[in-house]
């Protein structure tokens, strides 16, 4: 199976952003980065190891659990970026559910929505990490 270059780029950049969040983020960003990175790794593994019929259910479950986990983190830390990422994961869950329930094959519309949604999730995580990092730097300078 051939993988499109945009999928490789999104996967690598999202993993990099997740690692960046774990490295430079605050508690909310670290938890969010771990959840997004874990979702990405488990999605890749499900695509490689599971048959296609179970892969859809696995991705639906992963996206639902990630959205729920981000909801818990968003309520705990009251962060706008977490709310955005959580809503995008909920949209991702809805996309997978719609295609699974209607038994539609994955088409170009699904691919475009999925990629744009994933790009939005990565952007939310990256922006949240950068903002949190800068706020901590300012707080340290003000304390010194």
MODELLER restraints for C-alpha pairs under 7 A, 6 or more apart:
rsr = mdl.restraints
at = mdl.atoms
rsr.add(forms.Gaussian(group=physical.xy_distance, feature=features.Distance(at['CA:10:A'], at['CA:119:A']), mean=6.92, stdev=0.5))
rsr.add(forms.Gaussian(group=physical.xy_distance, feature=features.Distance(at['CA:14:A'], at['CA:122:A']), mean=5.60, stdev=0.5))
rsr.add(forms.Gaussian(group=physical.xy_distance, feature=features.Distance(at['CA:15:A'], at['CA:37:A']), mean=5.85, stdev=0.5))
rsr.add(forms.Gaussian(group=physical.xy_distance, feature=features.Distance(at['CA:17:A'], at['CA:122:A']), mean=6.81, stdev=0.5))
rsr.add(forms.Gaussian(group=physical.xy_distance, feature=features.Distance(at['CA:17:A'], at['CA:126:A']), mean=5.91, stdev=0.5))
rsr.add(forms.Gaussian(group=physical.xy_distance, feature=features.Distance(at['CA:18:A'], at['CA:33:A']), mean=4.36, stdev=0.5))
rsr.add(forms.Gaussian(group=physical.xy_distance, feature=features.Distance(at['CA:18:A'], at['CA:34:A']), mean=6.57, stdev=0.5))
rsr.add(forms.Gaussian(group=physical.xy_distance, feature=features.Distance(at['CA:18:A'], at['CA:36:A']), mean=6.62, stdev=0.5))
rsr.add(forms.Gaussian(group=physical.xy_distance, feature=features.Distance(at['CA:18:A'], at['CA:37:A']), mean=5.46, stdev=0.5))
rsr.add(forms.Gaussian(group=physical.xy_distance, feature=features.Distance(at['CA:19:A'], at['CA:33:A']), mean=6.89, stdev=0.5))
rsr.add(forms.Gaussian(group=physical.xy_distance, feature=features.Distance(at['CA:21:A'], at['CA:29:A']), mean=5.51, stdev=0.5))
rsr.add(forms.Gaussian(group=physical.xy_distance, feature=features.Distance(at['CA:21:A'], at['CA:30:A']), mean=5.40, stdev=0.5))
rsr.add(forms.Gaussian(group=physical.xy_distance, feature=features.Distance(at['CA:21:A'], at['CA:33:A']), mean=5.32, stdev=0.5))
rsr.add(forms.Gaussian(group=physical.xy_distance, feature=features.Distance(at['CA:21:A'], at['CA:129:A']), mean=5.53, stdev=0.5))
rsr.add(forms.Gaussian(group=physical.xy_distance, feature=features.Distance(at['CA:22:A'], at['CA:29:A']), mean=6.97, stdev=0.5))
rsr.add(forms.Gaussian(group=physical.xy_distance, feature=features.Distance(at['CA:22:A'], at['CA:30:A']), mean=4.48, stdev=0.5))
rsr.add(forms.Gaussian(group=physical.xy_distance, feature=features.Distance(at['CA:22:A'], at['CA:33:A']), mean=5.97, stdev=0.5))
rsr.add(forms.Gaussian(group=physical.xy_distance, feature=features.Distance(at['CA:22:A'], at['CA:34:A']), mean=6.94, stdev=0.5))
rsr.add(forms.Gaussian(group=physical.xy_distance, feature=features.Distance(at['CA:24:A'], at['CA:129:A']), mean=6.81, stdev=0.5))
rsr.add(forms.Gaussian(group=physical.xy_distance, feature=features.Distance(at['CA:24:A'], at['CA:133:A']), mean=6.22, stdev=0.5))
rsr.add(forms.Gaussian(group=physical.xy_distance, feature=features.Distance(at['CA:25:A'], at['CA:129:A']), mean=4.92, stdev=0.5))
rsr.add(forms.Gaussian(group=physical.xy_distance, feature=features.Distance(at['CA:25:A'], at['CA:132:A']), mean=6.32, stdev=0.5))
rsr.add(forms.Gaussian(group=physical.xy_distance, feature=features.Distance(at['CA:25:A'], at['CA:133:A']), mean=6.00, stdev=0.5))
rsr.add(forms.Gaussian(group=physical.xy_distance, feature=features.Distance(at['CA:26:A'], at['CA:132:A']), mean=6.34, stdev=0.5))
rsr.add(forms.Gaussian(group=physical.xy_distance, feature=features.Distance(at['CA:28:A'], at['CA:73:A']), mean=6.59, stdev=0.5))
rsr.add(forms.Gaussian(group=physical.xy_distance, feature=features.Distance(at['CA:28:A'], at['CA:77:A']), mean=6.30, stdev=0.5))
rsr.add(forms.Gaussian(group=physical.xy_distance, feature=features.Distance(at['CA:29:A'], at['CA:128:A']), mean=6.80, stdev=0.5))
rsr.add(forms.Gaussian(group=physical.xy_distance, feature=features.Distance(at['CA:29:A'], at['CA:129:A']), mean=5.79, stdev=0.5))
rsr.add(forms.Gaussian(group=physical.xy_distance, feature=features.Distance(at['CA:32:A'], at['CA:70:A']), mean=6.56, stdev=0.5))
rsr.add(forms.Gaussian(group=physical.xy_distance, feature=features.Distance(at['CA:33:A'], at['CA:125:A']), mean=6.96, stdev=0.5))
rsr.add(forms.Gaussian(group=physical.xy_distance, feature=features.Distance(at['CA:35:A'], at['CA:66:A']), mean=6.40, stdev=0.5))
rsr.add(forms.Gaussian(group=physical.xy_distance, feature=features.Distance(at['CA:39:A'], at['CA:62:A']), mean=6.33, stdev=0.5))
rsr.add(forms.Gaussian(group=physical.xy_distance, feature=features.Distance(at['CA:39:A'], at['CA:66:A']), mean=6.90, stdev=0.5))
rsr.add(forms.Gaussian(group=physical.xy_distance, feature=features.Distance(at['CA:43:A'], at['CA:59:A']), mean=6.15, stdev=0.5))
rsr.add(forms.Gaussian(group=physical.xy_distance, feature=features.Distance(at['CA:46:A'], at['CA:55:A']), mean=5.82, stdev=0.5))
rsr.add(forms.Gaussian(group=physical.xy_distance, feature=features.Distance(at['CA:46:A'], at['CA:58:A']), mean=6.76, stdev=0.5))
rsr.add(forms.Gaussian(group=physical.xy_distance, feature=features.Distance(at['CA:47:A'], at['CA:55:A']), mean=6.06, stdev=0.5))
rsr.add(forms.Gaussian(group=physical.xy_distance, feature=features.Distance(at['CA:60:A'], at['CA:93:A']), mean=5.69, stdev=0.5))
rsr.add(forms.Gaussian(group=physical.xy_distance, feature=features.Distance(at['CA:60:A'], at['CA:96:A']), mean=5.89, stdev=0.5))
rsr.add(forms.Gaussian(group=physical.xy_distance, feature=features.Distance(at['CA:60:A'], at['CA:97:A']), mean=6.64, stdev=0.5))
rsr.add(forms.Gaussian(group=physical.xy_distance, feature=features.Distance(at['CA:63:A'], at['CA:89:A']), mean=6.01, stdev=0.5))
rsr.add(forms.Gaussian(group=physical.xy_distance, feature=features.Distance(at['CA:63:A'], at['CA:92:A']), mean=6.69, stdev=0.5))
rsr.add(forms.Gaussian(group=physical.xy_distance, feature=features.Distance(at['CA:63:A'], at['CA:93:A']), mean=5.38, stdev=0.5))
rsr.add(forms.Gaussian(group=physical.xy_distance, feature=features.Distance(at['CA:64:A'], at['CA:90:A']), mean=6.69, stdev=0.5))
rsr.add(forms.Gaussian(group=physical.xy_distance, feature=features.Distance(at['CA:64:A'], at['CA:93:A']), mean=5.70, stdev=0.5))
rsr.add(forms.Gaussian(group=physical.xy_distance, feature=features.Distance(at['CA:67:A'], at['CA:86:A']), mean=4.94, stdev=0.5))
rsr.add(forms.Gaussian(group=physical.xy_distance, feature=features.Distance(at['CA:67:A'], at['CA:89:A']), mean=5.16, stdev=0.5))
rsr.add(forms.Gaussian(group=physical.xy_distance, feature=features.Distance(at['CA:67:A'], at['CA:90:A']), mean=5.65, stdev=0.5))
rsr.add(forms.Gaussian(group=physical.xy_distance, feature=features.Distance(at['CA:70:A'], at['CA:82:A']), mean=6.44, stdev=0.5))
rsr.add(forms.Gaussian(group=physical.xy_distance, feature=features.Distance(at['CA:70:A'], at['CA:86:A']), mean=5.36, stdev=0.5))
rsr.add(forms.Gaussian(group=physical.xy_distance, feature=features.Distance(at['CA:71:A'], at['CA:86:A']), mean=6.00, stdev=0.5))
rsr.add(forms.Gaussian(group=physical.xy_distance, feature=features.Distance(at['CA:74:A'], at['CA:82:A']), mean=5.27, stdev=0.5))
rsr.add(forms.Gaussian(group=physical.xy_distance, feature=features.Distance(at['CA:74:A'], at['CA:83:A']), mean=5.84, stdev=0.5))
rsr.add(forms.Gaussian(group=physical.xy_distance, feature=features.Distance(at['CA:81:A'], at['CA:124:A']), mean=5.20, stdev=0.5))
rsr.add(forms.Gaussian(group=physical.xy_distance, feature=features.Distance(at['CA:81:A'], at['CA:125:A']), mean=6.64, stdev=0.5))
rsr.add(forms.Gaussian(group=physical.xy_distance, feature=features.Distance(at['CA:81:A'], at['CA:128:A']), mean=5.39, stdev=0.5))
rsr.add(forms.Gaussian(group=physical.xy_distance, feature=features.Distance(at['CA:84:A'], at['CA:124:A']), mean=6.53, stdev=0.5))
rsr.add(forms.Gaussian(group=physical.xy_distance, feature=features.Distance(at['CA:85:A'], at['CA:121:A']), mean=4.99, stdev=0.5))
rsr.add(forms.Gaussian(group=physical.xy_distance, feature=features.Distance(at['CA:85:A'], at['CA:124:A']), mean=5.86, stdev=0.5))
rsr.add(forms.Gaussian(group=physical.xy_distance, feature=features.Distance(at['CA:88:A'], at['CA:117:A']), mean=6.19, stdev=0.5))
rsr.add(forms.Gaussian(group=physical.xy_distance, feature=features.Distance(at['CA:88:A'], at['CA:121:A']), mean=6.27, stdev=0.5))
rsr.add(forms.Gaussian(group=physical.xy_distance, feature=features.Distance(at['CA:92:A'], at['CA:114:A']), mean=6.80, stdev=0.5))
rsr.add(forms.Gaussian(group=physical.xy_distance, feature=features.Distance(at['CA:92:A'], at['CA:117:A']), mean=6.86, stdev=0.5))
